[in-house]
Amino acid sequence: MAGPQHHILARPEFDKPVKLLIVVAPYYKAIADNLLAGARAEIEAAGGTHETVEVPGALEVPTAIGIAERLSNFDGYVALGCVIRGETTHYDTVCNDSSRALQMLGLQGLCIGNGILTVENMAQAEVRADAKGQNKGGGAAAAALHLIALSRKWGRAEKGVGFTRDILMARSAEDDRSA
């Protein structure tokens, strides 16, 4: 019996180049490689470019994205990894905290697709990571691309918090004229 049918949004189109950072935790290397293949294919199909960095685990993914946002020029981010339930409550901590941190970054305006799998066993992870199957890596990249499209539709050209260099220069020029 087939599972429920899901509606997939059409791939967004961009008139200016789009660049994403893929942050992957390769703790389960084969799963991470499959997620990565799906994400890269989706970004490239949309005409985008990407860079990839690895971090030790799912808890470090949001931190790496936060650092990249402050110090680089990416339009969006794809978070990839896999957390498999073990014998302790550490699973709950990793799942909840990594997800919550990504959500907080998203609420601050970052365009993030969350492809960190949280599963009961390796078989579930394999099905979800398979680029020819559920393709959760591709889905995470698609989510980031859709958010980038929305931010470009509704957003402003400048990036950052507080005063931009242009605003400060304009105010400085006004101060000079009034002095």
C-alpha positions as CSV (number, residue, x, y, z in Angstrom):
1,M,0.0,0.0,0.0
2,A,1.4,3.4,-1.0
3,G,1.7,6.2,1.6
4,P,-0.1,9.5,1.4
5,Q,0.5,11.7,-1.6
6,H,2.4,14.9,-0.9
7,H,2.1,18.1,-2.8
8,I,5.5,19.4,-4.1
9,L,5.8,23.1,-5.0
10,A,7.2,24.0,-8.3
11,R,11.0,24.7,-8.2
12,P,11.5,28.5,-7.8
13,E,13.2,30.4,-10.5
14,F,15.8,33.2,-9.9
15,D,16.8,36.2,-12.0
16,K,20.0,36.7,-10.0
17,P,22.4,33.9,-8.9
18,V,21.7,32.1,-5.7
19,K,24.4,30.6,-3.5
20,L,23.8,28.2,-0.6
21,L,25.9,26.7,2.1
22,I,25.3,23.1,2.9
23,V,26.3,22.2,6.4
24,V,26.4,18.4,6.9
25,A,27.2,16.3,10.0
26,P,28.6,13.1,8.5
27,Y,28.3,11.0,11.7
28,Y,26.5,8.3,9.6
29,K,28.6,8.8,6.5
30,A,26.6,6.8,4.0
31,I,23.4,8.6,5.1
32,A,25.1,12.0,4.9
33,D,26.4,11.3,1.4
34,N,23.0,10.4,0.1
35,L,21.4,13.5,1.7
36,L,24.2,15.6,0.2
37,A,23.7,14.1,-3.3
38,G,20.0,15.1,-3.2
39,A,20.7,18.6,-1.9
40,R,23.4,19.3,-4.4
41,A,21.2,18.0,-7.3
42,E,18.3,20.2,-6.3
43,I,20.4,23.4,-5.9
44,E,22.1,22.8,-9.3
45,A,18.7,22.1,-11.0
46,A,17.6,25.5,-9.8
47,G,20.7,27.1,-11.3
48,G,22.3,27.7,-7.9
49,T,25.8,27.2,-6.6
50,H,26.8,25.7,-3.3
51,E,29.6,25.1,-0.9
52,T,29.7,22.3,1.6
53,V,31.2,22.2,5.1
54,E,31.3,19.3,7.6
55,V,30.7,19.6,11.3
56,P,31.0,16.8,13.9
57,G,27.3,16.3,14.7
58,A,23.8,17.7,14.4
59,L,24.2,20.0,17.4
60,E,27.0,21.9,15.6
61,V,25.0,22.4,12.4
62,P,23.1,25.5,13.6
63,T,26.3,27.0,15.1
64,A,28.1,26.7,11.8
65,I,25.1,28.3,10.0
66,G,25.2,31.2,12.4
67,I,28.9,31.7,11.9
68,A,28.5,31.6,8.2
69,E,25.7,34.1,8.3
70,R,27.8,36.6,10.2
71,L,31.0,36.1,8.2
72,S,30.0,35.3,4.6
73,N,27.6,36.0,1.8
74,F,25.3,33.0,1.4
75,D,21.7,33.5,0.3
76,G,20.5,30.4,2.2
77,Y,21.5,27.3,4.1
78,V,20.8,23.5,4.0
79,A,21.2,21.6,7.3
80,L,21.9,17.9,6.8
81,G,22.6,15.1,9.2
82,C,21.0,12.1,10.9
83,V,20.1,11.3,14.5
84,I,19.1,7.7,15.2
85,R,17.4,6.8,18.5
86,G,19.7,5.1,20.9
87,E,19.4,3.8,24.5
88,T,19.6,7.1,26.3
89,T,17.7,10.4,26.2
90,H,20.6,12.0,24.4
91,Y,18.6,11.4,21.2
92,D,15.8,13.7,22.4
93,T,18.3,16.4,23.4
94,V,20.1,16.4,20.0
95,C,16.8,16.3,18.0
96,N,15.1,19.0,19.9
97,D,18.0,21.3,20.4
98,S,19.3,21.2,16.8
99,S,15.8,21.7,15.4
100,R,15.0,24.5,17.9
101,A,18.3,26.3,17.0
102,L,17.6,26.1,13.3
103,Q,14.1,27.4,13.8
104,M,15.4,30.3,15.9
105,L,17.9,31.2,13.1
106,G,15.0,31.0,10.6
107,L,12.9,33.3,12.6
108,Q,15.7,35.8,12.5
109,G,15.4,35.8,8.7
110,L,17.9,33.1,7.6
111,C,16.6,30.9,4.7
112,I,17.3,27.4,6.0
113,G,16.1,24.0,4.8
114,N,16.2,21.5,7.7
115,G,17.3,18.0,6.4
116,I,18.5,16.6,9.7
117,L,16.8,13.2,9.9
118,T,15.4,12.0,13.2
119,V,14.7,8.4,13.0
120,E,14.2,5.2,15.0
121,N,16.7,3.0,13.1
122,M,19.1,2.8,10.2
123,A,16.5,1.4,7.8
124,Q,14.3,4.5,8.2
125,A,17.3,6.7,7.6
126,E,18.3,4.9,4.5
127,V,14.8,5.3,3.0
128,R,14.6,9.0,3.8
129,A,18.1,9.8,2.6
130,D,18.0,8.0,-0.7
131,A,18.1,10.6,-3.5
132,K,16.0,8.3,-5.7
133,G,13.6,7.6,-2.8
134,Q,12.2,10.1,-0.3
135,N,15.1,12.5,-1.0
136,K,15.0,14.5,2.2
137,G,18.3,16.2,1.3
138,G,16.7,17.5,-1.9
139,G,13.6,18.5,0.0
140,A,15.7,20.5,2.5
141,A,17.5,22.3,-0.4
142,A,14.1,23.0,-2.1
143,A,12.8,24.5,1.2
144,A,15.8,26.8,1.4
145,L,15.4,27.8,-2.2
146,H,11.7,28.6,-1.7
147,L,12.6,30.8,1.3
148,I,15.3,32.6,-0.6
149,A,12.7,33.3,-3.4
150,L,10.3,34.7,-0.7
151,S,13.0,36.8,0.9
152,R,13.9,38.2,-2.5
153,K,10.3,39.0,-3.3
154,W,9.7,40.7,0.0
155,G,13.1,41.7,1.2
156,R,15.5,44.7,1.0
157,A,18.8,44.7,-0.8
158,E,20.9,45.3,2.3
159,K,21.9,42.5,4.7
160,G,22.6,42.7,8.3
161,V,21.3,44.2,11.5
162,G,21.5,47.8,12.5
163,F,22.9,50.6,10.4
164,T,24.4,49.8,7.1
165,R,27.5,51.4,5.8
166,D,25.5,53.5,3.3
167,I,23.2,54.8,6.0
168,L,26.1,55.7,8.2
169,M,27.9,57.5,5.3
170,A,24.7,59.5,4.4
171,R,24.2,60.6,8.1
172,S,27.9,61.6,8.3
173,A,27.5,63.7,5.1
174,E,24.4,65.3,6.6
175,D,26.3,66.1,9.8
176,D,29.1,67.7,7.8
177,R,26.6,69.9,5.9
178,S,24.9,71.1,9.0
179,A,28.1,71.9,10.8
